[in-house]
């Protein structure tokens, strides 16, 4: 790991970006699965696939977190709207599931498996907790 006297090399920065990208994709996949479960639960109770008030709360919360984190709120707005639309269309089609070969799929260096206990520290660091 580079010290403060020696800035990271371009390759090291690219490796860090790759690890973050991999984490981001895994978090998106987890979010989609949980959102689809929520949609199926809501519809099994007689609700609609869409819940406009809840979607507004999600976007407002994400925009607030974006502003607190120095991320453009417009980017977060688009991202969360896309995530919600994807979850709704996925829930309407079928349950999102991991391919059977997932267990043997290579992971980016430094990423733990996807068990909640192992990913909690990563989620905490991403969320700033």
JOGIRA-V172861 format. One record per residue. RES is the residue in one small letter. D_LAST is the distance of its C-alpha to the last C-alpha in Angstrom with 1 decimal. Layout:
res=<RES/RES>
d_last=<D_LAST/D_LAST>
This chain:
res=<x/x/x/x/x/x/x/x/x/x/x/x/x/x/x/x/x/x/x/x/x/x/x/x/x/x/x/x/x/x/x/x/x/x/x/x/x/x/x/x/x/x/x/x/x/x/x/x/x/x/x/x/x/x/x/x/x/x/x/x/x/x/x/x/x/x/x/x/x/x/x/x/x/x/x/x/x/x/x/x/x/x/x/x/x/x/x/x/x/x/x/x/x/x/x/x/x/x/x/x/x/x/x/x/x/x/x/x/x/x/x/x/x/x/x/x/x/x/x/x/x/x/x/x/x/x/x/x/x>
d_last=<23.7/25.0/24.9/24.5/28.3/28.4/26.4/25.4/28.2/28.3/28.4/25.2/23.4/24.9/23.7/20.1/20.6/22.2/19.4/16.9/19.7/20.1/16.5/16.7/19.9/18.7/15.9/18.7/21.0/18.8/18.2/21.9/22.9/20.8/22.1/25.6/25.4/24.5/27.4/29.8/28.9/29.5/32.8/34.0/33.8/35.9/33.4/33.5/31.5/30.2/28.5/28.6/26.9/23.9/23.8/23.9/21.0/18.9/20.1/19.7/16.0/15.5/17.6/15.7/12.4/14.7/16.2/13.1/12.4/16.1/17.0/20.4/20.2/23.4/22.0/19.2/21.9/24.1/21.6/20.5/24.2/25.2/22.7/24.0/27.6/27.2/25.9/28.8/31.4/30.1/30.2/33.7/34.9/33.4/30.3/28.1/28.4/27.9/31.2/32.8/32.6/28.8/28.8/30.9/29.3/28.1/24.4/23.1/22.9/19.8/18.5/18.6/20.4/19.0/18.7/15.6/15.3/15.5/13.3/10.3/9.1/9.9/8.4/4.8/6.1/7.8/5.6/3.8/0.0>
